[in-house]
Amino acid sequence: MNRKRRESALCAFCFIAVEFLTKLHFMPSSDAPLSDPTALARFGKLEVVTRLIVEGFMMGQHKSPYKGASVEFVEHRQYYPGDEIRHIDWRAYGKTGKYYVKEFEEETNLRCYLLLDCSGSMAYAGKTLSKFDYARQLAAALGYLLLSQRDAVGLITFDNARRDFIEPSANPKNFGQMLEILENSKPRHETAISTVLNEVLPLIKRRSLVVLISDCFDEPEALTTTLKQLRHDRHEVLLFQVVTPEEEEFPFSKPTQFRSLERSGHHQLVDPHQLRARYLEQYQEFCDTLSRQCGSVKVDYLKFRTTDPYHLALGAFLNQRTRPGRK
């Protein structure tokens, strides 16, 4: 019965994927849903969309930049009848006169922690899908991409405190748990990125890649200090800043009521014409400061709008991972 259910689920997924790609084939490339995050969000559940994004992206690559998993020597143990002779360490036999075999374990290329900002400001949507929906879909796509390369992936969600925590694993079952958390998470509360990162630091015991996905609406100095500590502990750090076109362009023209997404009851009626120039100046200064300070502590900084196709973010991620001279 379980086998029949799995086969039915697989057939259903294949049917959905074929139907989607068939529609896609007859659409002009500029309107292709795979290039439109908002259209993709309407198409289906996180798992289906994630597979379409990543498998579509990988089909466009000439080859994978990763080498796959390898094996690593762990220790010697005494030989027992039935052990493979090819694993006997003859040098050890020559020194001790006893038979020992080498034990190995599969080693993944990478241990990655995906840190997803679930604070209230991530709920802002404008005319596109929300920053949070874009960010969690990006997190799912990165997780699926890494697991397909047999890398170990974990997930941490947070707002003003750490919420969910999944240890990195290369087991595909791990991805199902990640998707469940991503599907059920809701943006709320205030932002406290630096506080959460300080809490997370002791949990990352082995050298890892830390991918932070956030709008980064926190004090740049405090955030940079914590990122610097991650680098000091020899972790690689990649920061994806997710923004909306409205935040970048401030296209408002009529008197507008602006309300805080993180503090209940905080709102203000303003004339956009009087505010626009100052807002854009301060916003650009904030992003420039964040980019500059990330560079100063050797943290890779990438900014994406909620209108940017996911394949741009995946491509940028792989470029950052495979460029020469990384440490």
C-alpha positions in Angstrom: 0.0 0.0 0.0 2.8 2.4 0.9 4.5 1.6 -2.5 1.3 2.4 -4.3 0.9 5.7 -2.5 4.5 6.6 -3.3 3.9 5.7 -7.0 0.7 7.7 -7.1 2.4 10.7 -5.5 5.3 10.5 -8.0 2.8 10.3 -10.9 0.9 13.3 -9.6 4.1 15.3 -9.3 5.2 14.3 -12.8 1.8 15.3 -14.2 1.9 18.7 -12.5 5.5 19.3 -13.7 4.8 18.3 -17.3 1.6 20.3 -17.4 3.5 23.4 -16.0 6.4 23.0 -18.4 4.1 22.4 -21.3 2.4 25.8 -20.6 5.8 27.3 -20.1 6.9 26.1 -23.6 4.2 28.1 -25.3 4.8 31.3 -23.4 7.1 34.1 -24.5 10.4 33.9 -22.6 9.9 37.3 -21.0 6.7 36.1 -19.4 8.0 32.7 -18.4 6.7 31.9 -14.9 10.1 30.5 -13.9 11.5 34.0 -14.2 8.7 35.6 -12.1 8.8 34.8 -8.4 5.3 36.2 -7.9 3.8 33.9 -10.6 5.6 30.9 -9.2 4.2 31.6 -5.7 0.7 31.2 -7.1 1.5 27.9 -8.8 1.8 25.5 -6.0 3.3 24.3 -2.7 6.8 25.1 -1.7 8.1 21.6 -2.6 6.8 21.6 -6.1 8.0 25.1 -6.9 11.4 24.3 -5.4 11.9 21.3 -7.6 10.9 23.3 -10.7 13.3 26.1 -9.8 16.3 24.0 -9.0 15.9 21.4 -11.7 15.2 24.1 -14.3 18.3 25.9 -13.1 20.5 22.8 -13.2 19.3 21.9 -16.7 20.8 25.3 -17.8 24.2 24.5 -16.3 26.8 22.7 -18.5 28.1 20.9 -15.5 27.9 20.9 -11.8 30.6 23.0 -10.0 30.6 20.5 -7.2 32.5 17.3 -7.1 30.1 15.2 -5.0 30.9 13.4 -1.8 34.2 11.7 -0.9 35.4 9.3 1.7 37.6 10.2 4.6 39.9 8.0 6.7 38.6 7.9 10.3 40.6 5.3 12.3 42.1 1.8 12.5 40.4 -1.2 14.1 41.4 -4.8 14.5 40.7 -7.1 11.5 37.9 -9.6 11.8 37.1 -12.5 9.4 34.7 -11.2 6.8 36.4 -7.7 6.5 37.5 -6.7 3.1 41.2 -7.6 2.6 41.7 -4.4 0.5 41.1 -2.3 3.6 44.0 -4.0 5.6 46.7 -1.5 6.4 49.9 -3.5 5.5 52.1 -0.8 7.0 50.5 -1.2 10.4 50.9 -5.0 10.0 54.6 -4.5 9.3 55.1 -2.5 12.4 52.9 -4.5 14.8 52.6 -8.0 13.3 48.8 -7.6 13.7 46.1 -7.1 11.1 44.3 -3.8 11.2 41.7 -2.4 8.7 41.2 1.2 7.8 37.7 2.6 8.5 36.2 5.3 6.3 33.2 7.4 6.4 31.5 9.4 3.7 32.4 13.1 3.8 30.2 15.8 2.4 31.7 18.7 0.7 29.9 21.2 2.9 28.0 21.8 6.0 25.6 24.7 5.5 23.3 26.5 7.9 20.5 28.5 6.3 19.4 31.3 8.6 16.0 32.8 7.6 14.7 36.1 9.0 11.0 35.7 10.1 10.7 39.2 11.6 7.7 41.4 10.9 9.4 43.6 8.4 9.8 40.6 6.1 6.0 40.5 5.6 6.1 43.6 3.4 4.9 42.8 -0.1 4.2 45.9 -2.3 3.0 44.7 -5.7 5.0 41.5 -5.6 5.1 38.5 -3.3 6.4 39.4 0.2 10.0 39.5 1.2 9.4 36.6 3.5 7.8 34.5 0.7 10.7 35.2 -1.6 13.2 34.5 1.2 11.7 31.2 2.3 11.4 30.0 -1.4 15.1 31.0 -1.9 16.0 29.1 1.3 14.2 26.0 0.1 15.8 26.2 -3.4 19.3 26.5 -1.8 18.6 23.6 0.5 17.4 21.4 -2.4 20.4 22.4 -4.5 22.9 21.5 -1.8 21.2 18.3 -0.9 21.2 17.2 -4.5 25.0 17.6 -4.3 25.0 15.4 -1.2 26.0 18.3 1.0 24.7 18.7 4.6 22.1 21.4 5.1 20.4 22.8 8.2 17.9 25.5 8.9 17.5 28.2 11.6 14.5 30.5 11.7 14.4 33.6 13.8 12.8 37.0 14.6 13.8 38.6 17.9 14.9 35.1 19.1 15.8 31.8 17.6 12.7 29.8 16.7 13.4 26.6 14.7 16.6 24.7 14.5 17.5 21.7 12.3 21.1 20.4 12.4 22.8 20.0 9.0 22.3 16.6 7.4 22.8 15.2 3.9 19.8 12.9 4.5 16.9 13.8 2.1 14.4 13.3 5.0 16.0 16.5 6.4 14.6 18.4 3.5 11.1 17.4 4.2 11.4 18.7 7.8 12.9 22.0 6.4 10.0 22.4 4.0 7.4 21.8 6.8 9.0 24.5 8.9 9.3 26.9 6.0 5.6 26.3 5.0 4.4 26.9 8.5 6.6 29.9 9.5 5.0 33.3 9.7 6.7 36.7 9.9 6.2 38.4 13.2 7.9 40.4 16.0 10.9 42.7 15.8 14.3 42.1 14.2 17.3 41.2 16.4 19.7 39.7 13.9 22.9 40.3 15.9 21.4 39.0 19.1 20.2 35.8 17.4 23.6 35.3 15.7 25.3 35.5 19.0 23.0 32.9 20.4 23.6 30.7 17.3 27.4 30.9 17.4 28.0 28.2 20.0 25.7 25.8 18.1 27.9 25.8 15.0 30.6 23.5 16.3 32.3 22.6 13.0 33.5 24.8 10.2 30.5 25.6 8.0 28.9 27.9 5.5 26.4 30.2 7.1 23.9 31.7 4.7 21.8 34.6 6.2 18.7 35.6 4.3 17.1 38.8 5.6 16.1 42.3 4.7 18.9 43.3 7.2 16.8 45.9 8.9 19.1 46.0 12.0 22.0 48.2 13.1 24.8 47.5 10.5 27.6 48.0 13.2 26.1 45.4 15.5 25.4 43.0 12.7 28.9 43.4 11.3 30.5 42.7 14.7 28.7 39.3 14.9 29.5 38.4 11.3 33.1 39.2 12.1 33.0 36.7 14.9 31.6 34.0 12.6 34.5 34.7 10.2 36.9 34.6 13.2 35.6 31.1 13.9 36.6 30.2 10.3 33.0 29.9 9.0 32.3 31.1 5.5 29.4 33.6 5.5 27.1 34.7 2.7 24.5 37.4 3.2 21.4 37.6 1.0 19.6 40.9 1.5 16.0 40.7 0.2 14.3 43.9 -0.7 11.2 45.0 -2.6 11.1 47.4 -5.6 9.1 49.9 -3.5 11.8 50.0 -0.8 14.4 50.7 -3.5 12.4 53.3 -5.6 9.8 54.8 -3.1 7.2 55.2 -5.9 4.5 56.7 -3.7 2.9 59.9 -4.9 -0.2 60.5 -2.7 -0.3 61.1 1.0 0.3 57.7 2.5 -0.2 56.1 5.9 3.0 54.1 6.7 2.6 51.6 9.5 5.3 49.6 11.3 5.2 45.8 10.6 7.1 45.1 13.8 5.6 47.5 16.3 1.9 47.5 16.8 0.2 50.9 16.7 3.2 52.7 15.1 2.0 54.5 12.0 2.5 57.9 10.4 0.8 59.9 7.6 3.3 61.5 5.3 3.5 63.4 2.0 5.8 61.2 -0.1 7.0 64.2 -2.2 8.6 65.7 0.9 10.0 62.4 2.2 11.2 60.7 -1.0 14.6 62.4 -1.6 15.7 62.0 2.1 14.4 58.4 2.3 16.3 57.3 -0.9 19.5 59.0 0.4 19.3 57.3 3.8 18.3 53.9 2.3 21.2 54.0 -0.2 23.6 55.0 2.6 22.3 52.1 4.7 22.8 49.5 1.9 26.2 50.9 1.0 27.3 50.8 4.6 26.1 47.2 4.9 27.9 46.2 1.7 31.1 48.0 2.7 31.2 46.5 6.2 30.5 43.0 5.0 33.4 43.4 2.6 35.7 44.6 5.5 35.1 41.3 7.4 35.2 39.1 4.2 31.5 38.3 4.2 29.9 37.9 0.7 27.0 40.3 0.3 24.4 40.0 -2.4 21.2 42.0 -2.7 18.1 40.8 -4.6 14.7 42.3 -5.3 11.6 40.2 -4.9 11.2 40.5 -8.7 14.6 38.9 -9.4 14.4 35.4 -10.8 15.6 32.8 -8.4 18.1 31.4 -10.9 20.1 34.7 -10.5 20.4 34.0 -6.8 21.3 30.4 -7.3 23.9 31.3 -9.9 25.4 34.0 -7.7 25.5 31.4 -4.8 27.5 28.9 -6.9 29.8 31.6 -8.3 30.6 32.7 -4.7 31.2 29.0 -3.7 33.5 28.1 -6.6 35.5 31.2 -7.2 39.3 30.8 -6.7 41.0 31.8 -3.5 38.1 31.1 -1.1 39.0 30.3 2.4 
